[in-house]
């Protein structure tokens, strides 16, 4: 009976991992790349201003 209990532990862990994986990969509302691209544009502008003021 003790061996059966030790076999149930990985089984319960695998089921829990499967449930967590399904929850973590659920469909979410897509945010898009807007904020990231805006930040990159500001970064590029700042770098261009910095390099043009040196020369």
C-alpha distance matrix in Angstrom:
0.0 3.8 5.4 5.1 6.5 8.9 10.0 10.8 13.1 15.6 15.6 16.6 19.0 20.6 21.2 22.7 24.8 26.0 27.0 28.8 30.5 31.8 33.1 34.7 36.5 37.7 41.4 43.5 47.2 48.9 51.0 53.1 54.7 57.6 56.8 55.8 59.0 61.1 59.8 60.5 64.0 64.7 63.5 65.8 68.7 68.2 68.1 71.2 73.1 72.1 73.2 76.5 77.5 77.3 79.8
3.8 0.0 3.8 5.4 5.1 6.4 8.8 10.0 11.2 13.8 14.7 15.6 17.4 19.3 20.4 21.5 23.4 25.1 26.2 27.5 29.3 30.9 32.0 33.3 35.3 36.8 40.6 42.5 46.2 47.7 49.6 51.6 53.1 55.9 55.0 53.9 57.1 59.2 57.7 58.3 61.9 62.5 61.1 63.5 66.4 65.7 65.6 68.8 70.6 69.5 70.6 73.9 74.8 74.5 77.1
5.4 3.8 0.0 3.8 5.4 5.1 6.4 8.8 10.3 12.0 12.9 14.7 16.2 17.5 19.0 20.5 22.0 23.5 25.1 26.4 27.8 29.5 31.0 32.2 33.9 35.6 39.3 41.4 45.1 46.5 48.5 50.3 51.6 54.7 53.8 52.6 55.7 57.9 56.5 56.9 60.5 61.3 59.8 62.0 65.1 64.5 64.2 67.3 69.3 68.2 69.2 72.5 73.5 73.2 75.6
5.1 5.4 3.8 0.0 3.8 5.4 5.1 6.3 9.0 10.8 10.7 12.3 14.6 15.7 16.6 18.4 20.2 21.3 22.6 24.4 25.9 27.2 28.7 30.2 31.8 33.2 36.9 39.1 42.9 44.4 46.6 48.5 50.1 53.1 52.4 51.3 54.4 56.7 55.4 56.0 59.5 60.3 59.0 61.2 64.2 63.8 63.7 66.7 68.7 67.8 68.8 72.0 73.2 73.0 75.4
6.5 5.1 5.4 3.8 0.0 3.8 5.4 5.1 6.7 9.6 10.0 10.6 12.7 14.6 15.4 16.5 18.6 20.2 21.1 22.6 24.4 25.9 27.0 28.5 30.5 31.8 35.6 37.5 41.2 42.8 44.8 46.9 48.4 51.3 50.4 49.4 52.6 54.7 53.3 54.1 57.6 58.2 57.0 59.4 62.3 61.7 61.7 64.8 66.7 65.7 66.9 70.1 71.1 71.0 73.5
8.9 6.4 5.1 5.4 3.8 0.0 3.8 5.5 5.5 7.6 9.2 10.4 11.5 13.3 15.0 16.0 17.4 19.3 20.8 21.8 23.3 25.3 26.5 27.5 29.5 31.2 35.0 36.9 40.6 41.9 43.8 45.6 46.9 49.9 49.0 47.7 50.9 53.1 51.6 52.1 55.7 56.4 55.0 57.2 60.2 59.6 59.4 62.6 64.5 63.4 64.4 67.7 68.8 68.5 71.0
10.0 8.8 6.4 5.1 5.4 3.8 0.0 3.8 5.5 6.0 6.7 9.0 10.4 11.2 12.9 14.7 15.9 17.2 19.0 20.4 21.6 23.3 24.9 26.1 27.6 29.4 33.0 35.2 39.0 40.3 42.3 44.1 45.5 48.6 48.0 46.7 49.7 52.1 50.8 51.2 54.8 55.6 54.3 56.4 59.5 59.1 58.8 61.9 63.9 63.0 64.0 67.2 68.4 68.2 70.5
10.8 10.0 8.8 6.3 5.1 5.5 3.8 0.0 3.8 5.7 5.0 6.0 8.5 9.8 10.5 12.1 14.0 15.2 16.4 18.1 19.7 21.1 22.5 24.0 25.7 27.1 30.8 32.9 36.6 38.2 40.3 42.3 43.9 46.9 46.2 45.2 48.3 50.5 49.3 50.0 53.5 54.3 53.2 55.4 58.3 58.0 58.0 61.0 62.9 62.2 63.3 66.4 67.6 67.5 70.0
13.1 11.2 10.3 9.0 6.7 5.5 5.5 3.8 0.0 3.8 5.4 5.3 6.2 8.7 10.0 10.6 12.2 14.3 15.5 16.4 18.2 20.1 21.1 22.2 24.3 25.9 29.7 31.5 35.2 36.6 38.4 40.4 41.9 44.7 43.8 42.8 46.0 48.1 46.7 47.4 50.9 51.6 50.4 52.7 55.6 55.1 55.1 58.2 60.0 59.1 60.3 63.5 64.5 64.4 67.0
15.6 13.8 12.0 10.8 9.6 7.6 6.0 5.7 3.8 0.0 3.8 5.5 4.9 6.0 8.5 9.6 10.2 12.1 14.1 14.9 16.0 18.1 19.7 20.4 22.1 24.1 27.8 29.8 33.5 34.7 36.6 38.3 39.6 42.7 42.0 40.7 43.8 46.1 44.8 45.2 48.7 49.6 48.3 50.4 53.5 53.1 52.9 55.9 57.9 57.1 58.1 61.3 62.5 62.3 64.7
15.6 14.7 12.9 10.7 10.0 9.2 6.7 5.0 5.4 3.8 0.0 3.8 5.4 5.1 6.3 8.6 9.8 10.6 12.4 14.2 15.2 16.7 18.5 19.8 21.2 22.8 26.4 28.7 32.5 33.8 36.1 37.9 39.5 42.6 42.1 41.0 44.0 46.4 45.3 45.8 49.3 50.3 49.2 51.3 54.3 54.1 54.0 56.9 59.0 58.4 59.4 62.5 63.8 63.8 66.1
16.6 15.6 14.7 12.3 10.6 10.4 9.0 6.0 5.3 5.5 3.8 0.0 3.8 5.5 5.1 6.1 8.5 9.9 10.6 12.2 14.1 15.4 16.5 18.1 20.0 21.3 25.0 27.0 30.7 32.3 34.4 36.5 38.3 41.1 40.4 39.6 42.8 44.9 43.8 44.6 48.0 48.8 47.9 50.2 53.0 52.8 52.9 55.9 57.8 57.2 58.4 61.4 62.6 62.8 65.2
19.0 17.4 16.2 14.6 12.7 11.5 10.4 8.5 6.2 4.9 5.4 3.8 0.0 3.8 5.5 5.0 6.0 8.6 9.8 10.4 12.0 14.2 15.2 16.1 18.1 19.9 23.7 25.5 29.2 30.5 32.3 34.3 35.8 38.6 37.8 36.8 40.0 42.1 40.9 41.6 45.1 45.8 44.8 47.0 49.9 49.6 49.6 52.6 54.5 53.8 55.0 58.1 59.2 59.3 61.8
20.6 19.3 17.5 15.7 14.6 13.3 11.2 9.8 8.7 6.0 5.1 5.5 3.8 0.0 3.8 5.4 5.0 6.1 8.6 9.8 10.3 12.2 14.2 15.0 16.4 18.3 22.0 24.2 27.9 29.1 31.2 32.9 34.4 37.5 37.1 36.0 38.9 41.3 40.3 40.8 44.2 45.2 44.2 46.2 49.2 49.1 49.1 51.9 54.0 53.5 54.5 57.5 58.8 58.9 61.2
21.2 20.4 19.0 16.6 15.4 15.0 12.9 10.5 10.0 8.5 6.3 5.1 5.5 3.8 0.0 3.8 5.4 5.1 6.2 8.6 9.8 10.7 12.4 14.2 15.5 16.7 20.4 22.7 26.4 27.9 30.3 32.2 34.2 37.1 36.8 36.0 39.0 41.2 40.5 41.2 44.4 45.5 44.8 46.9 49.7 49.8 49.9 52.7 54.7 54.4 55.5 58.4 59.8 60.1 62.4
22.7 21.5 20.5 18.4 16.5 16.0 14.7 12.1 10.6 9.6 8.6 6.1 5.0 5.4 3.8 0.0 3.8 5.4 5.1 6.1 8.5 9.9 10.6 12.1 14.2 15.5 19.3 21.0 24.7 26.4 28.3 30.5 32.4 35.1 34.5 33.8 37.0 39.0 38.1 39.0 42.3 43.1 42.4 44.7 47.4 47.3 47.6 50.5 52.3 51.9 53.3 56.1 57.3 57.7 60.1
24.8 23.4 22.0 20.2 18.6 17.4 15.9 14.0 12.2 10.2 9.8 8.5 6.0 5.0 5.4 3.8 0.0 3.8 5.5 5.1 6.0 8.5 9.8 10.3 12.1 14.2 17.9 19.7 23.4 24.6 26.5 28.3 29.9 32.9 32.3 31.3 34.4 36.6 35.6 36.3 39.6 40.6 39.7 41.9 44.7 44.6 44.8 47.6 49.6 49.2 50.3 53.2 54.5 54.8 57.1
26.0 25.1 23.5 21.3 20.2 19.3 17.2 15.2 14.3 12.1 10.6 9.9 8.6 6.1 5.1 5.4 3.8 0.0 3.8 5.5 5.1 6.2 8.6 9.8 10.6 12.3 15.9 18.3 22.1 23.3 25.7 27.4 29.3 32.3 32.2 31.3 34.2 36.6 35.9 36.5 39.7 41.0 40.3 42.3 45.1 45.3 45.5 48.1 50.2 50.1 51.1 53.9 55.4 55.8 58.0
27.0 26.2 25.1 22.6 21.1 20.8 19.0 16.4 15.5 14.1 12.4 10.6 9.8 8.6 6.2 5.1 5.5 3.8 0.0 3.8 5.5 5.2 6.2 8.6 10.1 10.7 14.5 16.6 20.3 22.0 24.4 26.6 28.7 31.5 31.2 30.8 33.8 35.8 35.3 36.3 39.4 40.5 40.1 42.2 44.8 45.1 45.5 48.2 50.1 50.0 51.3 54.0 55.3 56.0 58.3
28.8 27.5 26.4 24.4 22.6 21.8 20.4 18.1 16.4 14.9 14.2 12.2 10.4 9.8 8.6 6.1 5.1 5.5 3.8 0.0 3.8 5.4 5.0 6.0 8.6 10.0 13.7 15.1 18.8 20.3 22.2 24.5 26.3 29.0 28.5 27.9 31.0 33.0 32.3 33.3 36.5 37.4 36.8 39.1 41.7 41.8 42.2 45.0 46.8 46.6 48.0 50.7 52.0 52.6 55.0
30.5 29.3 27.8 25.9 24.4 23.3 21.6 19.7 18.2 16.0 15.2 14.1 12.0 10.3 9.8 8.5 6.0 5.1 5.5 3.8 0.0 3.8 5.4 5.1 6.1 8.6 12.1 14.1 17.8 18.7 20.9 22.6 24.4 27.4 27.2 26.3 29.2 31.5 30.9 31.5 34.7 35.9 35.3 37.3 40.1 40.4 40.6 43.2 45.3 45.2 46.3 49.0 50.5 51.0 53.2
31.8 30.9 29.5 27.2 25.9 25.3 23.3 21.1 20.1 18.1 16.7 15.4 14.2 12.2 10.7 9.9 8.5 6.2 5.2 5.4 3.8 0.0 3.8 5.5 5.3 6.2 9.8 12.3 16.0 17.4 20.0 21.9 24.2 27.1 27.2 26.8 29.5 31.7 31.5 32.3 35.3 36.6 36.4 38.3 40.9 41.5 41.9 44.3 46.4 46.6 47.7 50.2 51.8 52.6 54.7
33.1 32.0 31.0 28.7 27.0 26.5 24.9 22.5 21.1 19.7 18.5 16.5 15.2 14.2 12.4 10.6 9.8 8.6 6.2 5.0 5.4 3.8 0.0 3.8 5.5 5.3 9.0 10.5 14.2 16.1 18.3 20.7 23.1 25.6 25.4 25.3 28.2 30.1 29.9 31.1 33.9 35.0 34.9 37.1 39.5 39.9 40.6 43.1 44.9 45.2 46.6 49.0 50.4 51.3 53.6
34.7 33.3 32.2 30.2 28.5 27.5 26.1 24.0 22.2 20.4 19.8 18.1 16.1 15.0 14.2 12.1 10.3 9.8 8.6 6.0 5.1 5.5 3.8 0.0 3.8 5.7 8.9 9.8 13.4 14.5 16.3 18.4 20.4 23.1 22.7 22.2 25.2 27.3 26.7 27.8 30.8 31.9 31.6 33.7 36.3 36.6 37.2 39.7 41.6 41.7 43.0 45.6 47.0 47.8 50.0
36.5 35.3 33.9 31.8 30.5 29.5 27.6 25.7 24.3 22.1 21.2 20.0 18.1 16.4 15.5 14.2 12.1 10.6 10.1 8.6 6.1 5.3 5.5 3.8 0.0 3.8 6.5 8.5 12.0 12.7 15.2 16.8 18.9 21.9 22.1 21.6 24.2 26.5 26.4 27.1 30.0 31.5 31.3 33.1 35.7 36.4 36.9 39.2 41.2 41.6 42.7 45.1 46.8 47.6 49.7
37.7 36.8 35.6 33.2 31.8 31.2 29.4 27.1 25.9 24.1 22.8 21.3 19.9 18.3 16.7 15.5 14.2 12.3 10.7 10.0 8.6 6.2 5.3 5.7 3.8 0.0 3.8 6.2 9.9 11.6 14.4 16.5 19.2 21.8 22.2 22.3 24.8 26.9 27.2 28.2 30.8 32.2 32.5 34.3 36.7 37.5 38.3 40.4 42.4 43.0 44.3 46.5 48.1 49.2 51.2
41.4 40.6 39.3 36.9 35.6 35.0 33.0 30.8 29.7 27.8 26.4 25.0 23.7 22.0 20.4 19.3 17.9 15.9 14.5 13.7 12.1 9.8 9.0 8.9 6.5 3.8 0.0 3.7 6.8 8.4 11.7 13.7 16.8 19.2 20.1 20.5 22.6 24.7 25.4 26.5 28.7 30.4 30.9 32.6 34.8 35.9 36.8 38.7 40.6 41.5 42.8 44.8 46.5 47.8 49.7
43.5 42.5 41.4 39.1 37.5 36.9 35.2 32.9 31.5 29.8 28.7 27.0 25.5 24.2 22.7 21.0 19.7 18.3 16.6 15.1 14.1 12.3 10.5 9.8 8.5 6.2 3.7 0.0 3.7 6.0 8.7 11.4 14.6 16.5 17.1 17.9 20.3 21.9 22.6 24.1 26.2 27.6 28.4 30.2 32.2 33.2 34.4 36.3 38.0 39.0 40.5 42.3 43.9 45.4 47.4
47.2 46.2 45.1 42.9 41.2 40.6 39.0 36.6 35.2 33.5 32.5 30.7 29.2 27.9 26.4 24.7 23.4 22.1 20.3 18.8 17.8 16.0 14.2 13.4 12.0 9.9 6.8 3.7 0.0 3.8 6.3 9.1 12.7 14.0 15.0 16.4 18.4 19.7 20.9 22.6 24.3 25.7 26.9 28.6 30.2 31.5 33.0 34.6 36.2 37.5 39.1 40.6 42.2 43.9 45.9
48.9 47.7 46.5 44.4 42.8 41.9 40.3 38.2 36.6 34.7 33.8 32.3 30.5 29.1 27.9 26.4 24.6 23.3 22.0 20.3 18.7 17.4 16.1 14.5 12.7 11.6 8.4 6.0 3.8 0.0 3.8 5.6 9.2 11.0 12.4 13.4 15.1 16.8 18.2 19.4 21.1 22.8 23.9 25.4 27.2 28.7 29.9 31.4 33.2 34.5 35.9 37.5 39.2 40.9 42.7
51.0 49.6 48.5 46.6 44.8 43.8 42.3 40.3 38.4 36.6 36.1 34.4 32.3 31.2 30.3 28.3 26.5 25.7 24.4 22.2 20.9 20.0 18.3 16.3 15.2 14.4 11.7 8.7 6.3 3.8 0.0 3.8 6.8 7.9 8.8 10.3 12.2 13.4 14.8 16.4 18.0 19.4 20.7 22.4 24.0 25.3 26.8 28.4 29.9 31.3 32.9 34.4 36.0 37.8 39.6
53.1 51.6 50.3 48.5 46.9 45.6 44.1 42.3 40.4 38.3 37.9 36.5 34.3 32.9 32.2 30.5 28.3 27.4 26.6 24.5 22.6 21.9 20.7 18.4 16.8 16.5 13.7 11.4 9.1 5.6 3.8 0.0 3.8 5.7 7.9 8.6 9.6 11.6 13.3 14.2 15.6 17.7 18.9 20.1 21.8 23.5 24.7 26.0 27.9 29.4 30.6 32.1 33.9 35.7 37.3
54.7 53.1 51.6 50.1 48.4 46.9 45.5 43.9 41.9 39.6 39.5 38.3 35.8 34.4 34.2 32.4 29.9 29.3 28.7 26.3 24.4 24.2 23.1 20.4 18.9 19.2 16.8 14.6 12.7 9.2 6.8 3.8 0.0 3.8 5.9 5.4 6.0 8.6 10.1 10.6 12.2 14.4 15.4 16.4 18.3 20.1 21.1 22.4 24.4 25.8 27.0 28.4 30.4 32.1 33.7
57.6 55.9 54.7 53.1 51.3 49.9 48.6 46.9 44.7 42.7 42.6 41.1 38.6 37.5 37.1 35.1 32.9 32.3 31.5 29.0 27.4 27.1 25.6 23.1 21.9 21.8 19.2 16.5 14.0 11.0 7.9 5.7 3.8 0.0 3.8 5.5 5.3 6.1 8.7 10.0 10.6 12.4 14.3 15.4 16.6 18.5 20.1 21.1 22.7 24.5 25.9 27.0 28.8 30.9 32.5
56.8 55.0 53.8 52.4 50.4 49.0 48.0 46.2 43.8 42.0 42.1 40.4 37.8 37.1 36.8 34.5 32.3 32.2 31.2 28.5 27.2 27.2 25.4 22.7 22.1 22.2 20.1 17.1 15.0 12.4 8.8 7.9 5.9 3.8 0.0 3.8 5.5 5.1 6.2 8.7 9.9 10.7 12.4 14.4 15.5 16.7 18.5 20.1 21.3 22.7 24.6 26.0 27.3 29.3 31.3
55.8 53.9 52.6 51.3 49.4 47.7 46.7 45.2 42.8 40.7 41.0 39.6 36.8 36.0 36.0 33.8 31.3 31.3 30.8 27.9 26.3 26.8 25.3 22.2 21.6 22.3 20.5 17.9 16.4 13.4 10.3 8.6 5.4 5.5 3.8 0.0 3.8 5.4 5.2 6.3 8.7 10.0 10.6 12.4 14.4 15.5 16.6 18.5 20.2 21.2 22.7 24.5 26.1 27.6 29.6
59.0 57.1 55.7 54.4 52.6 50.9 49.7 48.3 46.0 43.8 44.0 42.8 40.0 38.9 39.0 37.0 34.4 34.2 33.8 31.0 29.2 29.5 28.2 25.2 24.2 24.8 22.6 20.3 18.4 15.1 12.2 9.6 6.0 5.3 5.5 3.8 0.0 3.8 5.4 5.0 6.1 8.7 9.7 10.5 12.3 14.2 15.3 16.4 18.4 19.9 21.1 22.4 24.4 26.1 27.7
61.1 59.2 57.9 56.7 54.7 53.1 52.1 50.5 48.1 46.1 46.4 44.9 42.1 41.3 41.2 39.0 36.6 36.6 35.8 33.0 31.5 31.7 30.1 27.3 26.5 26.9 24.7 21.9 19.7 16.8 13.4 11.6 8.6 6.1 5.1 5.4 3.8 0.0 3.8 5.4 5.1 6.3 8.7 10.0 10.7 12.4 14.4 15.4 16.7 18.5 20.2 21.2 22.8 24.9 26.7
59.8 57.7 56.5 55.4 53.3 51.6 50.8 49.3 46.7 44.8 45.3 43.8 40.9 40.3 40.5 38.1 35.6 35.9 35.3 32.3 30.9 31.5 29.9 26.7 26.4 27.2 25.4 22.6 20.9 18.2 14.8 13.3 10.1 8.7 6.2 5.2 5.4 3.8 0.0 3.8 5.4 5.1 6.2 8.7 10.0 10.6 12.4 14.3 15.5 16.6 18.5 20.1 21.4 23.2 25.3
60.5 58.3 56.9 56.0 54.1 52.1 51.2 50.0 47.4 45.2 45.8 44.6 41.6 40.8 41.2 39.0 36.3 36.5 36.3 33.3 31.5 32.3 31.1 27.8 27.1 28.2 26.5 24.1 22.6 19.4 16.4 14.2 10.6 10.0 8.7 6.3 5.0 5.4 3.8 0.0 3.8 5.4 5.0 6.2 8.6 9.8 10.5 12.3 14.3 15.3 16.5 18.3 20.1 21.6 23.4
64.0 61.9 60.5 59.5 57.6 55.7 54.8 53.5 50.9 48.7 49.3 48.0 45.1 44.2 44.4 42.3 39.6 39.7 39.4 36.5 34.7 35.3 33.9 30.8 30.0 30.8 28.7 26.2 24.3 21.1 18.0 15.6 12.2 10.6 9.9 8.7 6.1 5.1 5.4 3.8 0.0 3.8 5.4 5.1 6.2 8.6 9.9 10.6 12.4 14.3 15.5 16.5 18.4 20.4 21.9
64.7 62.5 61.3 60.3 58.2 56.4 55.6 54.3 51.6 49.6 50.3 48.8 45.8 45.2 45.5 43.1 40.6 41.0 40.5 37.4 35.9 36.6 35.0 31.9 31.5 32.2 30.4 27.6 25.7 22.8 19.4 17.7 14.4 12.4 10.7 10.0 8.7 6.3 5.1 5.4 3.8 0.0 3.8 5.5 5.1 6.2 8.7 9.9 10.6 12.3 14.4 15.4 16.6 18.8 20.8
63.5 61.1 59.8 59.0 57.0 55.0 54.3 53.2 50.4 48.3 49.2 47.9 44.8 44.2 44.8 42.4 39.7 40.3 40.1 36.8 35.3 36.4 34.9 31.6 31.3 32.5 30.9 28.4 26.9 23.9 20.7 18.9 15.4 14.3 12.4 10.6 9.7 8.7 6.2 5.0 5.4 3.8 0.0 3.8 5.5 5.1 6.2 8.7 10.0 10.6 12.4 14.3 15.6 17.1 19.3
65.8 63.5 62.0 61.2 59.4 57.2 56.4 55.4 52.7 50.4 51.3 50.2 47.0 46.2 46.9 44.7 41.9 42.3 42.2 39.1 37.3 38.3 37.1 33.7 33.1 34.3 32.6 30.2 28.6 25.4 22.4 20.1 16.4 15.4 14.4 12.4 10.5 10.0 8.7 6.2 5.1 5.5 3.8 0.0 3.8 5.4 5.1 6.1 8.6 9.8 10.6 12.2 14.3 15.7 17.3
68.7 66.4 65.1 64.2 62.3 60.2 59.5 58.3 55.6 53.5 54.3 53.0 49.9 49.2 49.7 47.4 44.7 45.1 44.8 41.7 40.1 40.9 39.5 36.3 35.7 36.7 34.8 32.2 30.2 27.2 24.0 21.8 18.3 16.6 15.5 14.4 12.3 10.7 10.0 8.6 6.2 5.1 5.5 3.8 0.0 3.8 5.5 5.1 6.2 8.6 10.0 10.6 12.3 14.6 16.1
68.2 65.7 64.5 63.8 61.7 59.6 59.1 58.0 55.1 53.1 54.1 52.8 49.6 49.1 49.8 47.3 44.6 45.3 45.1 41.8 40.4 41.5 39.9 36.6 36.4 37.5 35.9 33.2 31.5 28.7 25.3 23.5 20.1 18.5 16.7 15.5 14.2 12.4 10.6 9.8 8.6 6.2 5.1 5.4 3.8 0.0 3.8 5.5 5.2 6.2 8.7 10.0 10.8 12.8 15.1
68.1 65.6 64.2 63.7 61.7 59.4 58.8 58.0 55.1 52.9 54.0 52.9 49.6 49.1 49.9 47.6 44.8 45.5 45.5 42.2 40.6 41.9 40.6 37.2 36.9 38.3 36.8 34.4 33.0 29.9 26.8 24.7 21.1 20.1 18.5 16.6 15.3 14.4 12.4 10.5 9.9 8.7 6.2 5.1 5.5 3.8 0.0 3.8 5.5 5.1 6.2 8.6 10.0 11.0 13.1
71.2 68.8 67.3 66.7 64.8 62.6 61.9 61.0 58.2 55.9 56.9 55.9 52.6 51.9 52.7 50.5 47.6 48.1 48.2 45.0 43.2 44.3 43.1 39.7 39.2 40.4 38.7 36.3 34.6 31.4 28.4 26.0 22.4 21.1 20.1 18.5 16.4 15.4 14.3 12.3 10.6 9.9 8.7 6.1 5.1 5.5 3.8 0.0 3.8 5.4 5.3 6.1 8.6 10.2 11.3
73.1 70.6 69.3 68.7 66.7 64.5 63.9 62.9 60.0 57.9 59.0 57.8 54.5 54.0 54.7 52.3 49.6 50.2 50.1 46.8 45.3 46.4 44.9 41.6 41.2 42.4 40.6 38.0 36.2 33.2 29.9 27.9 24.4 22.7 21.3 20.2 18.4 16.7 15.5 14.3 12.4 10.6 10.0 8.6 6.2 5.2 5.5 3.8 0.0 3.8 5.6 5.3 6.1 8.8 10.6
72.1 69.5 68.2 67.8 65.7 63.4 63.0 62.2 59.1 57.1 58.4 57.2 53.8 53.5 54.4 51.9 49.2 50.1 50.0 46.6 45.2 46.6 45.2 41.7 41.6 43.0 41.5 39.0 37.5 34.5 31.3 29.4 25.8 24.5 22.7 21.2 19.9 18.5 16.6 15.3 14.3 12.3 10.6 9.8 8.6 6.2 5.1 5.4 3.8 0.0 3.8 5.6 5.4 6.6 9.4
73.2 70.6 69.2 68.8 66.9 64.4 64.0 63.3 60.3 58.1 59.4 58.4 55.0 54.5 55.5 53.3 50.3 51.1 51.3 48.0 46.3 47.7 46.6 43.0 42.7 44.3 42.8 40.5 39.1 35.9 32.9 30.6 27.0 25.9 24.6 22.7 21.1 20.2 18.5 16.5 15.5 14.4 12.4 10.6 10.0 8.7 6.2 5.3 5.6 3.8 0.0 3.8 5.5 5.4 7.0
76.5 73.9 72.5 72.0 70.1 67.7 67.2 66.4 63.5 61.3 62.5 61.4 58.1 57.5 58.4 56.1 53.2 53.9 54.0 50.7 49.0 50.2 49.0 45.6 45.1 46.5 44.8 42.3 40.6 37.5 34.4 32.1 28.4 27.0 26.0 24.5 22.4 21.2 20.1 18.3 16.5 15.4 14.3 12.2 10.6 10.0 8.6 6.1 5.3 5.6 3.8 0.0 3.8 5.5 5.7
77.5 74.8 73.5 73.2 71.1 68.8 68.4 67.6 64.5 62.5 63.8 62.6 59.2 58.8 59.8 57.3 54.5 55.4 55.3 52.0 50.5 51.8 50.4 47.0 46.8 48.1 46.5 43.9 42.2 39.2 36.0 33.9 30.4 28.8 27.3 26.1 24.4 22.8 21.4 20.1 18.4 16.6 15.6 14.3 12.3 10.8 10.0 8.6 6.1 5.4 5.5 3.8 0.0 3.8 5.7
77.3 74.5 73.2 73.0 71.0 68.5 68.2 67.5 64.4 62.3 63.8 62.8 59.3 58.9 60.1 57.7 54.8 55.8 56.0 52.6 51.0 52.6 51.3 47.8 47.6 49.2 47.8 45.4 43.9 40.9 37.8 35.7 32.1 30.9 29.3 27.6 26.1 24.9 23.2 21.6 20.4 18.8 17.1 15.7 14.6 12.8 11.0 10.2 8.8 6.6 5.4 5.5 3.8 0.0 3.8
79.8 77.1 75.6 75.4 73.5 71.0 70.5 70.0 67.0 64.7 66.1 65.2 61.8 61.2 62.4 60.1 57.1 58.0 58.3 55.0 53.2 54.7 53.6 50.0 49.7 51.2 49.7 47.4 45.9 42.7 39.6 37.3 33.7 32.5 31.3 29.6 27.7 26.7 25.3 23.4 21.9 20.8 19.3 17.3 16.1 15.1 13.1 11.3 10.6 9.4 7.0 5.7 5.7 3.8 0.0
